[in-house]
Amino acid sequence: MHEADTRTDRPAPAGHVVVIGGGIAGLAAAHRLLADGLRVTLLEAGPRLGGKLRSGELAGLRVDLGAESVLARRPEALELARAVGLGEALQPPATATARLWTRGVLRPLPGGHVMGVPGDLAPLAASGVLSAEGLARAGAEDALEPEEIGEDVALGEYVAARLGHEVVDRLVEPLLGGVYAGNAYRISMRAAVPQLFDVACTHASLGEGVRELQARAARAGQTGPVFSGIDGGIGRLPLAVAEACRAAGARILLDSPARELTRTATGWRVVAGSADGAGGAETIEADAVVLAVQAGPAARLLDRIAPSAASELRAVEYASMALVTMALRRSDLPAGIADGGASGFLVPPVDGRTIKASTFSSNKWAWAGTDPDLFLLRTSVGRHGDEGDLKRSDEELVEVSLADLGLAVGLAPTVRPVATTVTRWDGGLPQYPVGHLGRVARIRSAVAALPGLAVCGALYDGVGIPACIASAGKAADVVIATLGAAGAPLAPTTDQHTGQ
């Protein structure tokens, strides 16, 4: 974050910026713009802020109903949390011992890997995750000739060619699926795991490259927790950012989707209206605009002014998923959960289960485990290309989750939750197929031809919370630089109405 960056070498730009989208990217962009002295109006189409960061209550207990942690080895989310008064609330997981439910048994998730790609086969062999044949195939990589990757490659295809399909199917898929809810055989290695792509291009083997990445992390002192949470839930973060933005003078409008975006002789005009269309419309004049929305809404707004960007945005695919959150009686828990040693487990799609993962929230987060009688856990269902189970009712998703938990950890079939809630994220996670970075570059190039306009969010620079905040900072800096360089409201170029 740039909260403390006073940059006295130039005057702060003056102007009004409309931020469209009230997820964490839009809120972070607004926070950054306000810190530079700009006036901000934020438009959110829905009734609440935070996007896929959402907190709620279940059986009187605080729960995260969306993302539950941030990557602690990137600074952006932690810095933003501290800037909005949540520094003291940051906390690592109470336990981070995850398991894999594969080949019929809960097995330890082996260490020494980068997104499931092993650098050391010893922990992998000890875990029993791979068959003897799969382990032998992974160990045969040193006998293979190095491969030319080119500009990009599907992560699953490349890893399978080097280490065998079992490594992809039982390690890479469940880990990558937890981030993107996608298919490892389609996801771009360069876009999704760029550090792995870099060492794959420069090292004779993937194993050697992974060991190099681990050595770099050790030299950089990155030996602490990989993830961090917030006491009370990550869903507190967007609300705290919004409160800080309001305190700094931001105008934040809910149920106010942006309907039209046009250029004017002095900047931009945004027409916003109520979500149901019954509340009329408001026309807002601005010097600049930040689009922090998903591909579909962004494409609609850019159709006339940047048709090439709109076309690229329409090609972005999204995955849907559902989170099933339950409160169980501690007295009903089997030892596989009640011993407190595990934070949950991942499920490889190849095993054919309904749930893709389960988090033992009351084990994983100290703040979620304080009730002596109730225990919180959740399961996830659905990923790109495998979303049939999402057609089930909420009640059915609870039942299939309980059935899988019975098979995985021994939860008795007679156990009934005290309370449940199902949160559906329809089209929630953008997919990063091979060539995704090229698409992002083309979108940004088309948008850059319209001074005073910038884009940010999960589809551009990574789906994780720190990546979204970094994307927001990049967009805010583009706007700040444009307004600062202009020193006055922008004059449109001659192609303002054509987008050419």
PyMOL commands that set and color helices and strands:
alter all, ss='L'
color gray80, all
select helices_A, chain A and resi 24-35+76-83+87-89+121-127+132-139+141-143+155-163+165-180+189-192+194-202+206-219+236-247+295-302+307-314+330-332+335-338+349-351+361-364+366-368+388-391+394-409+436-448+458-461+465-486
alter helices_A, ss='H'
color red, helices_A
select strands_A, chain A and resi 16-20+39-43+55-58+61-64+70-71+90-91+98-102+105-108+113-114+117-118+227-230+251-253+258-263+268-273+281-286+288-291+318-329+344-346+355-359+374-381+419-430+453-455
alter strands_A, ss='S'
color yellow, strands_A
deselect
rebuild
show_as cartoon
